[in-house]
Amino acid sequence: MIYSIATRVQSLAPPILTPHAAAAAFRQFERLACTYGQGSAARRTVGRRRYCTQSKCLPIAAGAACCLLGAPASRRHARRGMLRSPEWMSAVRHHASAPHGSGGSVVDLRSDTVTKPSEAMLKAMSAAEVGDDVLGDDPTVKELEAQVAAMFGKEAAVFVPSGTMGNLVSVMAHTWERGSEYIVGDRSHIYIWEQGGGAQFGGAHPRAVPNLDDGTLPLDRVRAAIRGDDAHFPVSKLICIEDTHNMCGGRVLPIEYLDDIGALAREHGLAVHLDGARIWNALAASGVDGIRRTQNVDSLSVCLSKGLGAPVGSVVTGSAEFIRRCRRLRKGLGGGMRQSGVLAAAGLYALECNYPLIDVDHANAKRLAEGLSALRGLSVDMASVQSNVIMVDLLEGAPCQAPSLQNAVDAHGIRCIALSDSRIRLVTHIDIDAAGIEQAIAVFSEVLQ
Ligand SMILES: Cc1ncc(COP(=O)(O)O)c(C=O)c1O
């Protein structure tokens, strides 16, 4: 959507704006609008996927883009009340060079976890009303928990320090009885990257099922992995899924699949937990709202510190009884936080101001994937680029292996991660702008010459 807006903005001021510049300006504007209290279009739609109609946001975008680039049209939009005072406009200009945006220096595409809080987010954090959350009276934490629960149509939620802890308390709460087992994808974050916490801390047994390339677990393999009533076996209690799926290249799970896995779980009396570290990307990419998208899962853990650009924090949401158990586990695992409203405020700010901009990250990912796939020795499966993750494969005959390529581009300020000798992962996020994407493509092109 952002690109169609950007293109229309361009048509309003053709001599000045490229779509990239307009998109960047639009993004910049939205952040500033939140800072200066002009972001009502964005605010009105928190909790909804699409954040404003084109008719509302087009003049805003145009005004912002023109204002940032010093175009005369800014006055016209200012008169329409989109941009109010001269002070405000000069503040916009002043902040146009502030973070976010990668412009010119290091372009860090290792992960969407590397983002730095913007000034506006820090301001929201320092202004947060706080209490003692372990004692249950931090109003900002409560507000965040209520907002996330409402977005996904669940009864309750609990704020936890990390995605790893969110998944851990969820797995432990679902596998409360000794001798329980959880079915999990062999490429999932829970299975690979979280120290086997369900087993290590929870005493639950993981049963891995191979992930397909689209991030799903084949239903027949899941069905076959569910244990029968036999004293030799652990008791199957839970199926864990991931959306978007990180190691499968940020793939968005098909909605029909979410329905099917839910039905399978119910048929066998199992619960479903969703690792929704990047659920925001899944919502943006699919256009399906949080309630519909997670109606078949019993619980989910969502991260504020990935695509949303907050510095820390995750939220687990599910039934009231499940969350009561998670809250107890959180305390036992050392995750009880006191004046954590300061952190929750970053999450609330991110939901309001950064979430609506996720489409830009997806557009940037597509542009980066296209640029890299055109280079000698590299290949990207464009169909797999569905959100903000790009997996780049090195073809036979590529001039070097992935770790050397990673080091070579790093020397020119482009950061990425080699996952193997032949695969590199890049992730777009709120601190990467269109200029950073072009810079990355240019550097890859240069080192592959
Ligand atoms: C899919 C997924 N789940 C969970 C996590 C864990 O989040 P955290 O780093 O906050 O523990 C990550 C981290 O990158 C992730 O990619």
The ligand as an ORCA input file, in Angstrom:
! r2SCAN-3c Opt
* xyz 0 1
  C      10.754    -16.399     15.683
  C      11.400    -15.965     16.972
  N      10.854    -16.339     18.124
  C      11.380    -15.963     19.298
  C      12.511    -15.194     19.356
  C      13.117    -14.865     20.694
  O      13.032    -13.521     21.002
  P      14.036    -12.874     22.069
  O      15.299    -12.603     21.359
  O      13.322    -11.629     22.509
  O      14.217    -13.833     23.187
  C      13.119    -14.773     18.172
  C      14.331    -13.940     18.216
  O      14.858    -13.498     17.218
  C      12.559    -15.178     16.940
  O      13.100    -14.830     15.770
*
